[in-house]
Amino acid sequence: MNLQALYDVRLAQQEAGAEIKALPTKTKVITVCRSRLSSTPTA
């Protein structure tokens, strides 16, 4: 791999990093599902 290709890969990773971090995480999804599916209140 030449230097230009390495630079392009690094640049693409940096640009995609912000978009990836903005995606919901599994813990956030589980928290939402538990609150919606919970039939009894938690103490």
C-alpha positions in Angstrom: 0.0 0.0 0.0 1.4 3.4 -0.9 1.4 6.6 1.1 -1.6 8.0 -0.8 -3.7 4.9 -0.1 -2.8 5.0 3.6 -3.7 8.7 3.8 -7.1 8.0 2.1 -7.8 5.1 4.5 -7.0 7.3 7.5 -9.1 10.1 6.2 -12.1 7.9 5.6 -11.8 6.4 9.1 -11.8 9.9 10.7 -14.8 11.0 8.7 -16.7 7.8 9.5 -15.8 8.0 13.2 -18.2 10.8 14.0 -21.0 9.0 12.2 -20.3 5.7 14.0 -20.2 7.4 17.4 -23.6 9.0 16.7 -25.2 5.6 16.3 -27.2 4.2 19.2 -25.3 1.6 21.4 -26.7 -1.6 22.6 -27.0 -0.4 26.2 -29.1 2.5 25.1 -31.4 0.2 23.1 -31.8 -2.2 25.9 -32.7 0.6 28.3 -35.4 1.9 26.0 -36.8 -1.6 25.4 -36.9 -2.5 29.2 -38.8 0.7 30.0 -41.4 0.0 27.2 -41.8 -3.7 28.0 -41.8 -3.4 31.7 -45.2 -4.5 33.1 -44.3 -3.9 36.7 -42.6 -0.8 38.1 -39.1 -1.3 39.4 -38.2 -0.1 42.9 
